[in-house]
Amino acid sequence: MKIQEKIKYTSLFIAVIGLIAAITGCKKNGEKIDSDLRVEFQLQDDGENYNLEEVFRISGSTDIFVDKFQFYVSDFAMTNSDGETRDIKEISLFSFESNGKATLDFEMPKGIYENISFGVGVKKTLNEGDPANYNEEGHPLNTIENTYWGWATMYRFITIEGRYDSDLDGTFEGTFAYHTGLEDSYRNFSLDHEMRVKKNDENILAFKIDVEQILGAAGNALDVAAEPYYHGGMENFHLSEKISDNFLNAIVISE
């Protein structure tokens, strides 16, 4: 066979294989990944959407505005009506825009799902990994995200930063910055919620997060003026635990 004919048939073979792959589609857990899913988190205060840098009050005594908010989600998964869990994404970073919303797009199999689960934070196996393993562009654990503390404390799970007015005189006299982390701050979220994920449709899974609840939950509020910072130390680790617990309780599904 002539060289030109070999090239012709080789090219045809590659094209056919590519067509078959396109028709077959990618698979996850033996199912086609044939549907898009948009996951949204919207900050709220007193039942209304919260924009970053708007003022809200905690514990009746301190005015707060937040100018930076982000958090990691590990092992985002959904369980279908047959009791089979579909792993959607191992690690994601939700960073909030000025409108108080964070959105990411995923791909998954279509179906009827009845449970949503994920971890808030970076799971142990990834948290203890070498950050050099995640240096590809766009990876949520890439050090360019500026969420890696170092070998002793590893990744920041939740980042919430802003300013406070503790005497309610209209002047924000101080800043605060809470960066939760370490294995004991990792929290698991699970919620029973029925959702039909359709092919070629706009599938949106929307959550709300009560921003006031994170800092000022009744019985577990932070004294932001007295302890405005947490950056991974053990001497004030109770701040990381409070925020982690409050954050988990602040998440609800948008109906």
DOKOL-706219 format. One line per 3 residues: number of its first residue (from 0); their letters; for each residue x, y, z of C-alpha. Coordinates in steps of 0.1 Angstrom, whole numbers, padded with zeros to 4 digits. Each point is the difference from the previous one (the first is absolute). Example, Ala and Ser with C-alpha at 12.3 -4.5 7.8 and 13.67 -1.06 7.14 Angstrom:
<torlos>
0) AS) 0123:-0045:0078  0014:0034:-0007 .
</torlos>
This chain:
<torlos>
0) MKI) 0000:0000:0000  0013:0034:-0009  0010:0024:0027 .
3) QEK) -0027:0025:-0011  -0027:-0027:0003  0013:-0010:0035 .
6) IKY) -0003:0036:0011  -0035:0002:-0015  -0013:-0031:0018 .
9) TSL) 0017:0009:0033  -0016:0034:-0001  -0034:-0016:-0008 .
12) FIA) 0004:-0024:0029  0008:0028:0025  -0030:0019:-0012 .
15) VIG) -0023:-0030:0005  0014:-0006:0035  -0006:0037:0008 .
18) LIA) -0036:-0002:-0013  -0007:-0031:0021  0014:0017:0031 .
21) AIT) -0021:0031:-0006  -0032:-0021:-0005  0008:-0022:0030 .
24) GCK) 0008:0029:0023  0021:0001:0032  -0012:-0023:0028 .
27) KNG) 0001:0002:0038  -0008:-0030:0021  -0011:-0018:-0032 .
30) EKI) -0025:0028:-0010  0003:0026:-0027  0010:0035:0013 .
33) DSD) -0027:0016:-0022  -0014:0028:0021  0011:0034:0013 .
36) LRV) -0005:0011:0036  0005:0035:0013  0006:0003:0037 .
39) EFQ) -0007:0034:0015  0006:0014:0035  -0017:0033:0009 .
42) LQD) 0008:0019:0032  -0030:0013:0018  -0008:0022:0030 .
45) DGE) -0034:0001:0017  -0015:-0020:-0030  0013:0024:-0026 .
48) NYN) 0029:-0004:-0024  0032:0015:0014  0025:0019:-0021 .
51) LEE) 0036:0002:0013  0008:0031:0019  -0037:0005:0011 .
54) VFR) -0003:0005:0038  -0017:-0025:0023  -0001:-0003:0038 .
57) ISG) 0010:-0029:0021  -0010:-0006:0037  -0018:0033:0000 .
60) STD) 0033:0018:0007  0024:-0001:-0030  -0004:0012:-0035 .
63) IFV) 0018:-0021:-0026  0007:0002:-0037  0018:-0028:-0019 .
66) DKF) 0022:0008:-0030  0014:-0035:-0006  -0016:-0034:0003 .
69) QFY) 0009:-0034:-0014  0001:-0036:0010  0010:-0035:-0012 .
72) VSD) -0023:-0029:-0007  0013:-0036:-0001  -0016:-0031:-0014 .
75) FAM) -0031:0017:-0013  -0024:-0029:-0008  -0037:-0008:-0006 .
78) TNS) -0019:-0032:0007  -0026:-0011:-0024  -0034:-0016:0006 .
81) DGE) 0016:-0035:-0002  0023:0008:0029  0030:0003:-0023 .
84) TRD) 0024:0029:0008  0015:0019:-0029  0032:0018:0007 .
87) IKE) -0001:0034:-0017  0032:0018:0010  0028:-0008:0023 .
90) ISL) 0010:0036:0009  -0014:0034:-0008  0006:0036:0011 .
93) FSF) -0031:0022:0002  0010:0037:-0001  -0027:0026:0005 .
96) ESN) -0005:0030:-0024  -0010:0034:0012  -0037:-0010:-0004 .
99) GKA) 0005:-0026:0027  -0003:-0030:-0024  0025:-0028:-0008 .
102) TLD) -0007:-0023:-0030  0017:-0030:-0015  -0010:-0023:-0029 .
105) FEM) 0003:-0038:0001  -0008:-0030:-0022  -0018:-0031:0013 .
108) PKG) -0024:-0028:-0011  -0037:0009:-0004  -0024:-0015:0024 .
111) IYE) -0022:0005:0031  0021:0008:0031  -0011:0000:0036 .
114) NIS) 0030:0010:0021  0028:0026:-0003  0032:-0003:0019 .
117) FGV) 0034:0017:0003  0028:0009:0024  0006:0036:0010 .
120) GVK) 0038:0004:-0003  0028:-0020:-0016  -0002:-0037:0008 .
123) KTL) 0029:-0016:0018  0016:-0018:-0030  0002:0033:-0020 .
126) NEG) 0007:0022:0029  0031:-0020:0009  0012:-0002:-0037 .
129) DPA) 0029:0018:-0016  -0014:0033:-0015  0024:-0005:-0029 .
132) NYN) -0024:-0028:-0011  -0027:0025:-0007  0019:0025:-0021 .
135) EEG) -0021:-0003:-0032  -0018:0032:-0009  -0035:0003:0015 .
138) HPL) 0005:-0027:0026  -0017:0011:0033  0030:-0011:0021 .
141) NTI) 0025:0019:-0022  0021:0023:0022  -0010:0029:-0022 .
144) ENT) -0033:0000:0019  0019:0011:0030  -0018:-0025:0023 .
147) YWG) 0030:-0021:0010  0015:0009:0035  0029:-0023:0000 .
150) WAT) 0010:-0035:0010  -0010:0004:0036  -0035:0013:-0005 .
153) MYR) -0006:-0008:-0037  -0031:0015:-0017  -0025:0026:0011 .
156) FIT) -0035:-0015:-0001  -0022:0030:0005  0012:0036:-0006 .
159) IEG) -0022:0029:0013  0015:0035:0003  -0014:0034:0006 .
162) RYD) -0004:0029:0025  -0020:0006:0032  -0016:0028:0019 .
165) SDL) -0003:-0011:0037  -0014:0032:0015  -0026:0005:-0028 .
168) DGT) 0012:0036:-0007  0001:-0005:-0037  0038:-0002:-0002 .
171) FEG) 0016:-0033:-0007  0029:0001:0025  0016:-0034:-0007 .
174) TFA) 0005:-0029:-0025  -0006:-0037:0005  0013:-0030:-0019 .
177) YHT) -0010:-0036:0008  0017:-0028:-0019  -0012:-0034:0012 .
180) GLE) 0021:-0031:-0006  0016:-0031:0015  -0017:-0034:0000 .
183) DSY) -0022:0007:0030  -0017:0028:-0018  -0012:-0022:-0029 .
186) RNF) -0038:-0005:0000  -0023:-0023:-0020  -0032:0013:-0014 .
189) SLD) -0029:-0023:-0011  -0035:0009:-0010  -0029:-0020:-0014 .
192) HEM) -0013:0019:-0030  -0017:-0014:-0031  0012:0014:-0033 .
195) RVK) -0004:-0012:-0035  0031:0006:-0021  -0009:0001:-0037 .
198) KND) 0021:-0002:-0031  0001:0031:-0021  -0017:0021:0027 .
201) ENI) 0009:0027:0024  0006:-0019:0032  0007:0024:0030 .
204) LAF) 0006:-0011:0035  -0002:0032:0021  0009:0004:0037 .
207) KID) -0003:0029:0024  0025:0009:0027  -0011:0022:0029 .
210) VEQ) 0031:0022:0004  -0011:0014:0034  -0003:-0036:0013 .
213) ILG) 0037:-0006:-0008  0013:0026:0024  -0030:0006:0023 .
216) AAG) -0019:-0032:0005  -0020:0000:0033  0020:-0018:0027 .
219) NAL) 0031:-0003:-0022  0007:0036:-0011  0035:0014:-0005 .
222) DVA) 0012:0031:0019  0015:0015:-0032  0014:0031:0017 .
225) AEP) 0018:-0020:0028  0012:-0028:-0023  0001:0013:-0036 .
228) YYH) 0025:-0024:-0015  0006:-0037:-0005  0028:-0013:-0022 .
231) GGM) 0005:-0036:0010  0014:0002:0036  -0010:-0024:0027 .
234) ENF) -0002:0026:0027  -0033:0014:-0014  -0011:-0031:-0020 .
237) HLS) -0035:0004:0016  -0006:0028:-0026  0005:-0025:-0028 .
240) EKI) -0023:-0025:0016  -0027:0026:0006  0001:0012:-0036 .
243) SDN) 0000:-0035:-0014  -0030:-0010:0021  -0019:0032:-0007 .
246) FLN) 0008:-0003:-0037  -0015:-0035:-0003  -0032:0012:0017 .
249) AIV) -0002:0030:-0022  -0004:-0019:-0032  -0035:-0008:-0013 .
252) ISE) -0014:-0010:-0034  -0019:0026:-0021  -0035:-0013:-0007 .
</torlos>
